[in-house]
């Protein structure tokens, strides 16, 4: 699954838990009719994926949705979800690559072709 949008927040890497697990969070504002601010976690070696991005970059993030159960001290089960990112790429650069590939292939958009019989 992928989410596309603009990076709103990029947090520094933090150690969480007793085992030294590394976690880094980013907030992505989705690119849709009703934009949503979505918190995405990058865990372990995936934390470094955010190093080359800045707030304001438009990106496409591949995600996994994780769910877990926790039982509180009163014995009530509670459920939590998290969104974990595992790949990120710039939308601007992928659009530029597609455009360049089209130009090199000699692709001309139909609306620019004046030789059409209709």
mmCIF file of the C-alpha atoms, coordinates in Angstrom:
data_MODEL
# 
_entry.id   MODEL 
# 
loop_
_atom_site.group_PDB 
_atom_site.id 
_atom_site.type_symbol 
_atom_site.label_atom_id 
_atom_site.label_alt_id 
_atom_site.label_comp_id 
_atom_site.label_asym_id 
_atom_site.label_entity_id 
_atom_site.label_seq_id 
_atom_site.pdbx_PDB_ins_code 
_atom_site.Cartn_x 
_atom_site.Cartn_y 
_atom_site.Cartn_z 
_atom_site.occupancy 
_atom_site.B_iso_or_equiv 
_atom_site.pdbx_formal_charge 
_atom_site.auth_seq_id 
_atom_site.auth_comp_id 
_atom_site.auth_asym_id 
_atom_site.auth_atom_id 
_atom_site.pdbx_PDB_model_num 
ATOM 1   C CA . UNK A 1 1   ? 0.000   0.000  0.000   1.00 0.00 ? 1   UNK A CA 1 
ATOM 2   C CA . UNK A 1 2   ? 1.240   3.518  -0.721  1.00 0.00 ? 2   UNK A CA 1 
ATOM 3   C CA . UNK A 1 3   ? 0.509   7.014  0.540   1.00 0.00 ? 3   UNK A CA 1 
ATOM 4   C CA . UNK A 1 4   ? 1.319   10.056 -1.558  1.00 0.00 ? 4   UNK A CA 1 
ATOM 5   C CA . UNK A 1 5   ? 1.566   13.604 -0.270  1.00 0.00 ? 5   UNK A CA 1 
ATOM 6   C CA . UNK A 1 6   ? 3.744   16.313 1.230   1.00 0.00 ? 6   UNK A CA 1 
ATOM 7   C CA . UNK A 1 7   ? 6.056   15.831 4.203   1.00 0.00 ? 7   UNK A CA 1 
ATOM 8   C CA . UNK A 1 8   ? 4.821   18.084 7.002   1.00 0.00 ? 8   UNK A CA 1 
ATOM 9   C CA . UNK A 1 9   ? 7.044   16.915 9.881   1.00 0.00 ? 9   UNK A CA 1 
ATOM 10  C CA . UNK A 1 10  ? 10.230  14.831 10.070  1.00 0.00 ? 10  UNK A CA 1 
ATOM 11  C CA . UNK A 1 11  ? 11.294  13.911 13.602  1.00 0.00 ? 11  UNK A CA 1 
ATOM 12  C CA . UNK A 1 12  ? 14.816  12.907 14.633  1.00 0.00 ? 12  UNK A CA 1 
ATOM 13  C CA . UNK A 1 13  ? 15.577  9.234  15.279  1.00 0.00 ? 13  UNK A CA 1 
ATOM 14  C CA . UNK A 1 14  ? 14.824  8.093  18.851  1.00 0.00 ? 14  UNK A CA 1 
ATOM 15  C CA . UNK A 1 15  ? 15.621  4.968  20.831  1.00 0.00 ? 15  UNK A CA 1 
ATOM 16  C CA . UNK A 1 16  ? 12.502  3.382  22.280  1.00 0.00 ? 16  UNK A CA 1 
ATOM 17  C CA . UNK A 1 17  ? 12.092  0.489  24.661  1.00 0.00 ? 17  UNK A CA 1 
ATOM 18  C CA . UNK A 1 18  ? 14.642  -1.447 26.654  1.00 0.00 ? 18  UNK A CA 1 
ATOM 19  C CA . UNK A 1 19  ? 16.173  -3.252 23.679  1.00 0.00 ? 19  UNK A CA 1 
ATOM 20  C CA . UNK A 1 20  ? 17.458  -0.115 21.889  1.00 0.00 ? 20  UNK A CA 1 
ATOM 21  C CA . UNK A 1 21  ? 14.927  -0.205 19.050  1.00 0.00 ? 21  UNK A CA 1 
ATOM 22  C CA . UNK A 1 22  ? 15.265  2.873  16.822  1.00 0.00 ? 22  UNK A CA 1 
ATOM 23  C CA . UNK A 1 23  ? 12.207  4.707  15.555  1.00 0.00 ? 23  UNK A CA 1 
ATOM 24  C CA . UNK A 1 24  ? 11.688  7.835  13.463  1.00 0.00 ? 24  UNK A CA 1 
ATOM 25  C CA . UNK A 1 25  ? 8.353   9.475  12.773  1.00 0.00 ? 25  UNK A CA 1 
ATOM 26  C CA . UNK A 1 26  ? 7.175   11.619 9.890   1.00 0.00 ? 26  UNK A CA 1 
ATOM 27  C CA . UNK A 1 27  ? 3.837   13.282 9.199   1.00 0.00 ? 27  UNK A CA 1 
ATOM 28  C CA . UNK A 1 28  ? 2.563   13.167 5.627   1.00 0.00 ? 28  UNK A CA 1 
ATOM 29  C CA . UNK A 1 29  ? -0.268  15.413 4.422   1.00 0.00 ? 29  UNK A CA 1 
ATOM 30  C CA . UNK A 1 30  ? -2.099  13.303 1.849   1.00 0.00 ? 30  UNK A CA 1 
ATOM 31  C CA . UNK A 1 31  ? -2.782  14.549 -1.651  1.00 0.00 ? 31  UNK A CA 1 
ATOM 32  C CA . UNK A 1 32  ? -6.564  14.109 -1.992  1.00 0.00 ? 32  UNK A CA 1 
ATOM 33  C CA . UNK A 1 33  ? -9.826  16.053 -1.878  1.00 0.00 ? 33  UNK A CA 1 
ATOM 34  C CA . UNK A 1 34  ? -9.873  15.996 1.938   1.00 0.00 ? 34  UNK A CA 1 
ATOM 35  C CA . UNK A 1 35  ? -6.169  15.968 2.956   1.00 0.00 ? 35  UNK A CA 1 
ATOM 36  C CA . UNK A 1 36  ? -5.237  14.018 6.055   1.00 0.00 ? 36  UNK A CA 1 
ATOM 37  C CA . UNK A 1 37  ? -2.170  14.375 8.272   1.00 0.00 ? 37  UNK A CA 1 
ATOM 38  C CA . UNK A 1 38  ? -0.922  10.803 8.710   1.00 0.00 ? 38  UNK A CA 1 
ATOM 39  C CA . UNK A 1 39  ? 1.775   9.777  11.199  1.00 0.00 ? 39  UNK A CA 1 
ATOM 40  C CA . UNK A 1 40  ? 4.151   7.202  9.679   1.00 0.00 ? 40  UNK A CA 1 
ATOM 41  C CA . UNK A 1 41  ? 6.805   5.338  11.680  1.00 0.00 ? 41  UNK A CA 1 
ATOM 42  C CA . UNK A 1 42  ? 10.127  4.194  10.263  1.00 0.00 ? 42  UNK A CA 1 
ATOM 43  C CA . UNK A 1 43  ? 11.686  1.430  12.377  1.00 0.00 ? 43  UNK A CA 1 
ATOM 44  C CA . UNK A 1 44  ? 15.302  0.211  12.695  1.00 0.00 ? 44  UNK A CA 1 
ATOM 45  C CA . UNK A 1 45  ? 17.421  0.623  9.574   1.00 0.00 ? 45  UNK A CA 1 
ATOM 46  C CA . UNK A 1 46  ? 14.462  2.247  7.766   1.00 0.00 ? 46  UNK A CA 1 
ATOM 47  C CA . UNK A 1 47  ? 14.998  5.425  9.870   1.00 0.00 ? 47  UNK A CA 1 
ATOM 48  C CA . UNK A 1 48  ? 17.799  6.458  7.507   1.00 0.00 ? 48  UNK A CA 1 
ATOM 49  C CA . UNK A 1 49  ? 15.393  6.541  4.547   1.00 0.00 ? 49  UNK A CA 1 
ATOM 50  C CA . UNK A 1 50  ? 14.203  9.984  5.674   1.00 0.00 ? 50  UNK A CA 1 
ATOM 51  C CA . UNK A 1 51  ? 17.706  11.502 5.726   1.00 0.00 ? 51  UNK A CA 1 
ATOM 52  C CA . UNK A 1 52  ? 17.587  12.830 2.161   1.00 0.00 ? 52  UNK A CA 1 
ATOM 53  C CA . UNK A 1 53  ? 14.127  14.420 2.467   1.00 0.00 ? 53  UNK A CA 1 
ATOM 54  C CA . UNK A 1 54  ? 12.982  17.756 3.856   1.00 0.00 ? 54  UNK A CA 1 
ATOM 55  C CA . UNK A 1 55  ? 9.700   19.166 5.069   1.00 0.00 ? 55  UNK A CA 1 
ATOM 56  C CA . UNK A 1 56  ? 7.747   20.279 2.000   1.00 0.00 ? 56  UNK A CA 1 
ATOM 57  C CA . UNK A 1 57  ? 8.976   17.494 -0.317  1.00 0.00 ? 57  UNK A CA 1 
ATOM 58  C CA . UNK A 1 58  ? 6.264   15.620 -2.215  1.00 0.00 ? 58  UNK A CA 1 
ATOM 59  C CA . UNK A 1 59  ? 6.795   11.894 -1.752  1.00 0.00 ? 59  UNK A CA 1 
ATOM 60  C CA . UNK A 1 60  ? 5.279   8.467  -2.243  1.00 0.00 ? 60  UNK A CA 1 
ATOM 61  C CA . UNK A 1 61  ? 5.701   6.212  0.817   1.00 0.00 ? 61  UNK A CA 1 
ATOM 62  C CA . UNK A 1 62  ? 5.196   2.444  0.774   1.00 0.00 ? 62  UNK A CA 1 
ATOM 63  C CA . UNK A 1 63  ? 3.573   1.399  4.054   1.00 0.00 ? 63  UNK A CA 1 
ATOM 64  C CA . UNK A 1 64  ? 2.410   -1.559 6.115   1.00 0.00 ? 64  UNK A CA 1 
ATOM 65  C CA . UNK A 1 65  ? -0.411  -1.250 8.629   1.00 0.00 ? 65  UNK A CA 1 
ATOM 66  C CA . UNK A 1 66  ? 0.323   -2.979 11.928  1.00 0.00 ? 66  UNK A CA 1 
ATOM 67  C CA . UNK A 1 67  ? -2.157  -3.824 14.685  1.00 0.00 ? 67  UNK A CA 1 
ATOM 68  C CA . UNK A 1 68  ? -1.662  -5.089 18.213  1.00 0.00 ? 68  UNK A CA 1 
ATOM 69  C CA . UNK A 1 69  ? -3.626  -5.828 21.354  1.00 0.00 ? 69  UNK A CA 1 
ATOM 70  C CA . UNK A 1 70  ? -2.747  -4.664 24.860  1.00 0.00 ? 70  UNK A CA 1 
ATOM 71  C CA . UNK A 1 71  ? -4.523  -5.659 28.063  1.00 0.00 ? 71  UNK A CA 1 
ATOM 72  C CA . UNK A 1 72  ? -4.766  -2.840 30.602  1.00 0.00 ? 72  UNK A CA 1 
ATOM 73  C CA . UNK A 1 73  ? -4.371  -3.430 34.373  1.00 0.00 ? 73  UNK A CA 1 
ATOM 74  C CA . UNK A 1 74  ? -8.145  -3.832 34.720  1.00 0.00 ? 74  UNK A CA 1 
ATOM 75  C CA . UNK A 1 75  ? -8.095  -6.710 32.214  1.00 0.00 ? 75  UNK A CA 1 
ATOM 76  C CA . UNK A 1 76  ? -9.684  -4.762 29.354  1.00 0.00 ? 76  UNK A CA 1 
ATOM 77  C CA . UNK A 1 77  ? -8.259  -5.481 25.906  1.00 0.00 ? 77  UNK A CA 1 
ATOM 78  C CA . UNK A 1 78  ? -7.333  -2.430 23.853  1.00 0.00 ? 78  UNK A CA 1 
ATOM 79  C CA . UNK A 1 79  ? -6.292  -2.401 20.223  1.00 0.00 ? 79  UNK A CA 1 
ATOM 80  C CA . UNK A 1 80  ? -3.780  -0.089 18.564  1.00 0.00 ? 80  UNK A CA 1 
ATOM 81  C CA . UNK A 1 81  ? -2.762  0.492  14.976  1.00 0.00 ? 81  UNK A CA 1 
ATOM 82  C CA . UNK A 1 82  ? 0.418   1.919  13.520  1.00 0.00 ? 82  UNK A CA 1 
ATOM 83  C CA . UNK A 1 83  ? 1.549   2.752  10.018  1.00 0.00 ? 83  UNK A CA 1 
ATOM 84  C CA . UNK A 1 84  ? 5.114   1.735  9.202   1.00 0.00 ? 84  UNK A CA 1 
ATOM 85  C CA . UNK A 1 85  ? 7.012   3.062  6.212   1.00 0.00 ? 85  UNK A CA 1 
ATOM 86  C CA . UNK A 1 86  ? 9.483   0.805  4.426   1.00 0.00 ? 86  UNK A CA 1 
ATOM 87  C CA . UNK A 1 87  ? 10.236  2.740  1.223   1.00 0.00 ? 87  UNK A CA 1 
ATOM 88  C CA . UNK A 1 88  ? 10.057  6.403  0.222   1.00 0.00 ? 88  UNK A CA 1 
ATOM 89  C CA . UNK A 1 89  ? 10.642  8.110  -3.089  1.00 0.00 ? 89  UNK A CA 1 
ATOM 90  C CA . UNK A 1 90  ? 10.336  11.637 -4.362  1.00 0.00 ? 90  UNK A CA 1 
ATOM 91  C CA . UNK A 1 91  ? 7.323   12.223 -6.583  1.00 0.00 ? 91  UNK A CA 1 
ATOM 92  C CA . UNK A 1 92  ? 9.037   15.098 -8.405  1.00 0.00 ? 92  UNK A CA 1 
ATOM 93  C CA . UNK A 1 93  ? 11.985  12.959 -9.508  1.00 0.00 ? 93  UNK A CA 1 
ATOM 94  C CA . UNK A 1 94  ? 9.803   10.054 -10.648 1.00 0.00 ? 94  UNK A CA 1 
ATOM 95  C CA . UNK A 1 95  ? 7.646   12.446 -12.713 1.00 0.00 ? 95  UNK A CA 1 
ATOM 96  C CA . UNK A 1 96  ? 10.768  13.956 -14.264 1.00 0.00 ? 96  UNK A CA 1 
ATOM 97  C CA . UNK A 1 97  ? 12.082  10.481 -15.162 1.00 0.00 ? 97  UNK A CA 1 
ATOM 98  C CA . UNK A 1 98  ? 8.770   9.563  -16.829 1.00 0.00 ? 98  UNK A CA 1 
ATOM 99  C CA . UNK A 1 99  ? 8.768   12.822 -18.794 1.00 0.00 ? 99  UNK A CA 1 
ATOM 100 C CA . UNK A 1 100 ? 12.359  12.311 -19.926 1.00 0.00 ? 100 UNK A CA 1 
ATOM 101 C CA . UNK A 1 101 ? 11.616  8.715  -20.971 1.00 0.00 ? 101 UNK A CA 1 
ATOM 102 C CA . UNK A 1 102 ? 8.633   9.929  -23.026 1.00 0.00 ? 102 UNK A CA 1 
ATOM 103 C CA . UNK A 1 103 ? 10.762  12.576 -24.758 1.00 0.00 ? 103 UNK A CA 1 
ATOM 104 C CA . UNK A 1 104 ? 13.516  10.068 -25.541 1.00 0.00 ? 104 UNK A CA 1 
ATOM 105 C CA . UNK A 1 105 ? 10.987  7.594  -26.922 1.00 0.00 ? 105 UNK A CA 1 
ATOM 106 C CA . UNK A 1 106 ? 9.652   10.298 -29.219 1.00 0.00 ? 106 UNK A CA 1 
ATOM 107 C CA . UNK A 1 107 ? 6.258   10.232 -27.574 1.00 0.00 ? 107 UNK A CA 1 
ATOM 108 C CA . UNK A 1 108 ? 4.130   13.184 -28.636 1.00 0.00 ? 108 UNK A CA 1 
ATOM 109 C CA . UNK A 1 109 ? 0.909   13.828 -26.757 1.00 0.00 ? 109 UNK A CA 1 
ATOM 110 C CA . UNK A 1 110 ? -2.147  13.441 -29.028 1.00 0.00 ? 110 UNK A CA 1 
ATOM 111 C CA . UNK A 1 111 ? -3.368  16.988 -28.466 1.00 0.00 ? 111 UNK A CA 1 
ATOM 112 C CA . UNK A 1 112 ? -0.124  18.314 -30.006 1.00 0.00 ? 112 UNK A CA 1 
ATOM 113 C CA . UNK A 1 113 ? -0.430  16.244 -33.170 1.00 0.00 ? 113 UNK A CA 1 
ATOM 114 C CA . UNK A 1 114 ? -1.955  18.459 -35.925 1.00 0.00 ? 114 UNK A CA 1 
ATOM 115 C CA . UNK A 1 115 ? -1.948  15.671 -38.530 1.00 0.00 ? 115 UNK A CA 1 
ATOM 116 C CA . UNK A 1 116 ? -5.063  13.996 -37.150 1.00 0.00 ? 116 UNK A CA 1 
ATOM 117 C CA . UNK A 1 117 ? -7.876  13.657 -39.748 1.00 0.00 ? 117 UNK A CA 1 
ATOM 118 C CA . UNK A 1 118 ? -10.594 14.822 -37.351 1.00 0.00 ? 118 UNK A CA 1 
# 
